[in-house]
Amino acid sequence: MVDLLGQYQKIRPEVDAALQRVIESTLFIGGPEVKALEAEMAAYLGVKHVIGCANGTDALQIAMMALDLKPGDEVITASFTFVATVEVVALLGITPVFADVLPGTFNLDPADIERKITPRTKAIVPVHLFGQTADMEVIMAIAAKHKLYVIEDNAQAIGGDYIFSDGTRKKSGTIGHIASTSFFPSKNLGCYGDGGALFTNDDALAKRLRRVCNHGSDVRYYHEVVGVNSRLDAMQAAILRIKLRHLDEYAAARNTAAAYYDEAFAGMAHISVPERSPNSTHVFHQYTLKVTGGHRDALKKHLEANGVPAMIYYPVPCHLQNAYKSDRCPEGSLPVTEQLTHEVLSLPMSTELDEEQLKHISTAVKGYFKDR
Ligand SMILES: *Cc1c(COP(=O)(O)O)cnc(C)c1O
């Protein structure tokens, strides 16, 4: 699905030198590389604070701890997402409340968010799925009206722009009260291990986020609140500093591949290419088709038989997972989400796809439908 080796080979001298530099510094945790990454990323995003942590799941948990969300509180989020978003809510004893998504962009449906608000609701967690930013302008207005926090799960849309109705743009992950991201290797900005970060424009929140990451402590051996140990290490930061400089070019390469796919599949009866939101650029963390007519699973098998990997993100929505089932959100209650789990199919997407590979993949897709 991705080509991390091909990508490494293009930046190898820089990466190897950076790793050598970190090893010789013996500053493996925190230190100047992490500080520099945080500053460079803040400048790139146009956000006041970037705080490194151990992974994207921790980032979400730390955000909720810093906002002092407590058992009994409710957090509204998507069921059509990677489980991490929901897992940390449940781990903290908070109640996840699922809202449906829009059938075109797969992002949270603001109207359904509003329907799910109760007196216990404390926060909304929009997940910017597959590379497009959810409709933040509308979500922030709903949050302001009901005095809720917004935590953007930006693990899949880093580098993308949100476009406001007046045409102004802000980077994805810089609009909510806090945003989280992941540097898992296959993410758009991936390191060579685990990593994550938090973004905020709020000085007081930034302080609380750093404190939670660091055992609830501002001054070593003095603990103000219950915290966790969640650190970005210096080798990952050094790699991320290099890859951050290529992030826009990586997004452009992904868009070139997406445009090739779009053209190849235009007009096909059972295939819908990814809908582009008018409020967001797309950084194509995934290129996800909707395959109708009950053909999705057979198409996936056909592709695999032709040497083309294809993945279903996500086959079972969170509200139907054994770990998260509840009477409050039974089967049938999120119709768009449930239908999408039967139709979505993600094709290979990376910064390194060449025309020959794209041709092979799209020919295989068309080959399946030839006599149907
Ligand atoms: C990858 C991902 C996460 C979790 O990130 P990790 O670094 O793997 O912990 C959370 N949310 C979404 C939407 C993701 O895609």
The ligand as an ORCA input file, in Angstrom:
! r2SCAN-3c Opt
* xyz 0 1
  C      -3.187      6.337     13.080
  C      -4.342      6.973     13.721
  C      -4.394      7.190     15.106
  C      -3.404      6.615     16.073
  O      -2.090      6.922     15.878
  P      -0.945      5.983     16.478
  O       0.285      6.804     16.307
  O      -0.936      4.731     15.697
  O      -1.255      5.760     17.919
  C      -5.485      7.859     15.632
  N      -6.478      8.294     14.843
  C      -6.467      8.093     13.515
  C      -7.614      8.613     12.693
  C      -5.417      7.421     12.904
  O      -5.438      7.217     11.579
*
